[in-house]
């Protein structure tokens, strides 16, 4: 998780997959925008402040690709699996402009300690009692990143899901990255107990491909180049 720690020099605790699954299950039952933000954050390791400030128009509903802009202006293209894309569509709710998560003044919601406390209060309404663990959006992001990486998803794919690979990075095409990002995204959703596509075996097969030593360009060349 070095790339994540490099963002602000802090070393936060990492939320476990079990806790992330609990947070996903309970947040996904609440219609409040902060709960919807939390649901998405359990599925994709994007920095919460980048996610809240992303434009509604930055989400392509045809391809389920979210384009975000970092503070330095770099654009990042993140391909979402079916569960994450569904959570994104639920958060947008038919809007065509503005940021994904805005306050009453139209500014991006601040995913800070106050927001976490508010989410905790919202989740009390489901009757299950308080969450049995402390969390923050940062620890949540670290946990999703670690869960994907520890589960065998290739590092560059996890970094792409986390918004750490910009559009000009890497030697593989966007198509290759998007294909395997979707597989990784739905695989991770399955680990949380979220319903996944009936093609889960195809997804697992794709994840096995992520661990192949050679990239697609080399594998094509190794097949002899015969047309």
C-alpha positions in Angstrom: 0.0 0.0 0.0 3.0 2.3 -0.4 1.3 4.3 -3.2 -1.6 5.1 -0.9 0.6 6.1 2.0 2.6 8.5 -0.3 -0.5 10.7 -0.6 -0.2 12.4 2.8 2.5 10.6 4.7 0.1 9.0 7.2 -0.1 5.4 8.1 -3.7 4.7 9.1 -5.1 1.5 10.3 -6.6 -0.9 7.7 -10.2 -1.9 7.9 -10.6 -5.7 7.6 -12.6 -7.3 4.8 -15.2 -8.6 7.4 -15.7 -5.0 8.7 -15.9 -3.7 5.1 -18.6 -6.3 4.3 -20.6 -5.2 7.4 -20.3 -1.5 6.4 -21.4 -2.3 2.8 -24.4 -4.3 3.9 -25.7 -1.7 6.3 -24.9 1.4 4.2 -26.4 -0.1 1.1 -29.8 -0.2 2.8 -29.8 3.6 3.5 -30.8 6.2 1.0 -28.9 9.1 2.4 -26.1 10.5 0.1 -23.5 9.9 2.8 -24.5 6.2 3.0 -24.4 6.0 -0.8 -20.9 7.4 -0.7 -19.9 4.9 1.9 -21.4 2.0 -0.2 -19.3 3.0 -3.2 -16.2 3.5 -1.0 -16.6 -0.2 0.2 -16.5 -1.3 -3.4 -13.8 0.8 -5.1 -10.6 2.1 -3.4 -10.9 5.7 -4.7 -10.0 8.5 -2.4 -13.2 9.7 -0.9 -12.5 13.4 -1.4 -11.8 12.7 -5.1 -15.0 10.7 -5.4 -17.2 13.4 -3.8 -15.7 16.1 -6.1 -16.1 14.0 -9.3 -18.6 15.4 -11.8 -21.8 13.5 -12.5 -20.9 13.8 -16.2 -17.7 12.1 -15.5 -19.5 8.8 -15.2 -20.2 7.1 -18.5 -23.3 5.0 -18.0 -22.8 3.1 -21.3 -19.4 1.8 -20.4 -19.5 2.1 -16.5 -16.3 4.1 -16.6 -15.7 6.9 -14.1 -13.3 9.7 -15.1 -11.9 11.7 -12.1 -9.6 14.6 -11.9 -6.9 14.8 -9.2 -6.1 18.2 -7.6 -3.0 18.4 -9.9 -5.3 18.1 -13.0 -4.4 14.5 -13.9 -7.3 12.6 -15.3 -7.9 9.0 -14.2 -10.2 6.5 -15.9 -11.7 3.9 -13.5 -13.7 1.0 -14.9 -16.4 -0.2 -12.5 -17.8 -3.7 -12.1 -21.5 -4.3 -12.1 -22.0 -3.8 -8.3 -20.0 -0.7 -8.1 -21.6 0.8 -11.2 -25.1 0.1 -9.8 -24.1 1.9 -6.6 -22.9 4.8 -8.7 -26.1 5.0 -10.7 -28.1 4.9 -7.4 -26.0 7.8 -6.1 -26.6 9.9 -9.3 -30.3 9.3 -9.4 -30.9 10.8 -12.8 -28.9 14.0 -12.3 -27.0 15.3 -15.3 -24.8 18.0 -13.8 -23.0 18.9 -10.6 -20.7 16.8 -8.4 -21.4 13.3 -7.3 -21.9 14.2 -3.6 -22.7 17.8 -2.8 -23.8 19.7 0.3 -26.7 22.1 0.5 -24.5 24.8 -1.1 -23.5 22.7 -4.0 -20.0 22.1 -2.8 -18.5 18.6 -2.5 -19.3 16.8 0.8 -16.2 16.6 3.0 -15.6 13.0 3.9 -14.2 13.8 7.3 -14.7 12.6 10.9 -18.0 14.5 11.1 -19.2 12.6 8.0 -18.2 9.3 9.5 -20.1 10.1 12.7 -23.2 11.0 10.7 -23.0 7.8 8.8 -22.7 5.9 12.1 -25.9 7.6 13.3 -27.7 6.9 10.0 -26.9 3.2 10.4 -28.5 3.0 13.8 -31.8 3.4 12.1 -31.6 -0.2 10.8 -32.1 -1.6 14.3 -28.8 -3.6 14.4 -27.2 -1.3 16.9 -23.9 0.7 16.6 -21.1 -0.6 14.4 -18.8 -2.8 16.5 -15.7 -1.1 15.1 -14.2 2.3 14.4 -13.6 3.4 10.8 -12.7 6.3 8.6 -12.9 6.8 4.8 -9.1 6.5 4.7 -9.0 3.2 6.6 -11.8 2.0 4.4 -9.9 2.8 1.2 -6.8 1.1 2.6 -8.8 -2.0 3.5 -10.3 -2.3 0.0 -6.9 -1.8 -1.6 -5.3 -4.4 0.7 -8.2 -6.8 0.2 -7.8 -6.7 -3.6 -4.1 -7.0 -3.5 -4.0 -9.8 -0.9 -6.6 -11.6 -2.9 -4.2 -11.9 -5.9 -5.4 -9.1 -8.1 -2.4 -7.7 -10.0 -0.9 -4.6 -8.5 -1.4 -2.3 -11.5 -5.0 -3.3 -11.7 -5.6 -2.5 -8.1 -3.8 0.9 -8.6 -6.0 1.6 -11.5 -9.1 0.9 -9.4 -7.7 3.2 -6.7 -7.2 6.0 -9.3 -3.5 5.9 -9.0 -2.8 5.1 -12.7 -3.4 8.0 -14.9 -4.6 7.8 -18.5 -1.0 8.1 -19.8 0.5 5.4 -17.5 1.4 1.9 -18.3 2.2 -0.1 -21.4 -1.1 -1.9 -21.8 -4.1 -0.5 -23.6 -7.1 1.0 -21.8 -9.2 -1.9 -23.1 -7.0 -4.4 -21.4 -7.0 -2.4 -18.1 -10.8 -1.9 -18.2 -11.5 -5.6 -18.8 -9.5 -6.7 -15.8 -10.6 -3.8 -13.6 -14.2 -4.9 -14.1 -13.3 -8.5 -13.2 -11.4 -7.4 -10.1 -14.3 -5.0 -9.1 -16.9 -7.8 -9.3 -14.6 -10.3 -7.6 -14.1 -7.9 -4.7 -17.9 -7.3 -4.5 -18.3 -11.1 -4.2 -15.9 -11.1 -1.3 -18.2 -8.7 0.5 -21.2 -10.8 -0.1 -22.7 -8.5 -2.7 -24.6 -10.3 -5.5 -22.4 -10.7 -8.5 -23.1 -11.5 -12.2 -23.9 -15.0 -13.2 -20.6 -15.0 -15.1 -18.6 -15.3 -11.8 -16.6 -18.2 -13.2 -15.6 -16.0 -16.1 -14.5 -13.3 -13.6 -12.5 -15.8 -11.7 -10.9 -16.9 -14.9 -10.0 -13.3 -15.7 -8.5 -12.9 -12.2 -6.3 -16.0 -12.9 -5.1 -14.3 -16.1 -4.1 -11.2 -14.0 -1.4 -13.4 -12.3 0.1 -14.5 -15.6 3.7 -13.4 -15.9 3.6 -12.0 -19.4 1.4 -9.2 -20.7 -1.0 -9.5 -23.6 1.5 -8.1 -26.1 4.1 -10.7 -25.3 1.6 -13.5 -25.3 0.4 -12.5 -28.8 3.9 -12.4 -30.1 4.7 -15.8 -28.5 1.8 -17.3 -30.5 4.1 -17.0 -33.5 2.5 -14.0 -35.2 0.8 -16.2 -37.7 -2.3 -14.6 -39.2 
